[in-house]
Amino acid sequence: MYELYYEILFVLSLFLLLAYVYIWQKHFDVHITIMYLLVPITNLGFVLLARSHTFEEAIAANKLTFVGGCFQVLDIMFIVFSQCGIKLNRWLRTALVGVGCMLYLSAMNMGRTSSFYKSLRFERVDGVGYLIKEYNFMHTVFYVYVILCFAMSAGAVIYSYVRNKQVSRYVLILLMLPMVAAMLCFFVIRKLFFPLELIVAAHVFAQIVYLLLVWRLCLYDITDTAIDSLIDRGDTGLISFDFRMRYLASNETARHIMPVLNDLTVDHSVSSVPEMGNVLKWLKCFSVDDTQDKYVYETGDRIYLVTIQYLSDGRHRRGYQMFLTDDTKNQRYNADLKAEVAQKTAHIVEMHNNLVLSMATMVESRDNSTGGHIRRTSELVRLLVDEIVRDPEVTLPEEFCRDIVKAAPMHDLGKIAVDDAILRKPGRFTPEEFEKMKAHAAEGARIVHEILKETDDHAFHIIAENVAHYHHERWDGSGYPEGLKGEEIPLEARIMAIADVYDALVSKRVYKERMSFEQADSIIMEGMGKHFDKRLEQYYVAARPAFEAYYTKFDT
């Protein structure tokens, strides 16, 4: 029964070693790796001791257990100091290792000299091999050595918990648990379970806790080789967060750039820290769309480029990593360059718009209207769009609103290809003439496409082409040139259609007098759901007073 206890724990320690090897990465603390190697060796010594049937077998097995006794406690102390960010003096480290080696050499001579044990006697208790020992001076030194390592480790943990916010409290607790368990098993409750050695279970417990530890340490380690060069240069700030927006770690450069980091506690969420508002917003944007990974952070007279990436432990995404690089020179140069480009671009755009407007005016001068159609329809489009934008249930991009008003003057450019005899005819068209007139819509789309095909403003290009091409389409599908129906007709063309028809109704032509506002309104309302999009009716009704005020103010 007791022998099975040791065997199970030995197998479990091997299994945990394999688990550690599976998740091992090259930046893991070497002392943790040593600890995982020492535990199975030590536990094997206890298995062999339990199975021993002779004094010689028991002595050999007991010597093996001291591999852990002399070096494991020291290795755990090195792990604690490393994770707490406390550097041990080189001479102190060497002295402690030297004492461990001396104790182990003394233990190796047990049975031959009396420096470690005054006397040894082998017995089998409840079917388990056991050594009855009478301790000597070196064993007392061994106890002092173990207690000293424990005390130094506990002191480092307590100090870090109180004074060092850059060390995770979660990690500190994990570091403390195996030490406390080992001390309790070795010094306090050992005699209660004789002949079982509970320290074997404490070793396995330590392995389990350290698996949790290394899994968590992957988040805090910002010195992986992938970013070593950035850290070594010292001019790149590094900050890491987990997916719950909890602060994990930062380097000295980052804390210099963002002094608020010095006041943050590891593992605490930054959501409640007002000074981290921008950082939190950037992380949330990145979490929704990881292409949104670059931002600008200004502090004092410096401008930093902020780049966000996922924080990975090799195979798994565990959080976010933020890089801060001084980009002051580039940002200021780019700002000046953008201002200059914007100024020149605005001038070019103005020239382009004036050219298009002049072309539209030239086309309009060939028509049989009294002039001003393009100006008036542009204003009607603007008034309609203003009403749509006021509706809280509708979201029109600002760019769309600007582009449709700018595109409105281009809706009849295709008339430049229509023969004067048809374009300026004072009466009704014959069916043949009307077919030729209808061609202006497709021709207008072609002309707009040619004019704008080299523009960088792709959205405006599409809207302007659609306005020219489809402003004579009807909601019920009876329009031209494509016979589109319902939402097949682009929204910009549906808006343009109302403005175009309204102006045609209330404006004077050589072949007709202008209609009254009431007559025009009756025709427009009757066309809702047939000629026009019924859903635009409410916006037309809301804009109608502004339409009438506009035409009353300006003589058409």
ABEGO torsion letter per residue (X at the ends): XAAAAAAAAAAAAAAAAAAAAAABBAABBAAAAAAAAAAAAAAAAAAAAAABABAAAAAAAAAAAAAAAAAAAAAAAAAAAAAAGBBBBAAAAAAAAAAAAAAAAAAAABGABAAABABBBBBBBGGBBBBBBBBBAAAAAAAAAAAAAAAAAAAAAAAAAAABAABBAAAAAAAAAAAAAAAAAAAAAAAAAOABBAAAAAAAAAAAAAAAAAAAAAAABAABAAAAAAAAAGABBBBBBBAAGBBABBBAAAAAABAAAAABBBGBBAAABAAAAAAAAAAAAAAABAABABBBBBBEABBBBBBBBBBBAGABBAEBBBBBBBAAAAAAAAAAAAAAAAAAAAAAAAAAAAAAAAAAAAAAAABABAEGAAAAAAAAAAAAAAAAAABAABBBBAAAAAAAAAAAAAAAAAAAABBAAAAABABBBBAAAAAAAAAAAAAAAAAAAAAAAABABAAAAAAAAAAAAAAABBAAGABOAAGBBEAABBAAAAAAAAAAAAAAAABBBAABBBBBAAAAAAAAAAABGAABBAAAAAAAAAAAAAAAAAAAABBX
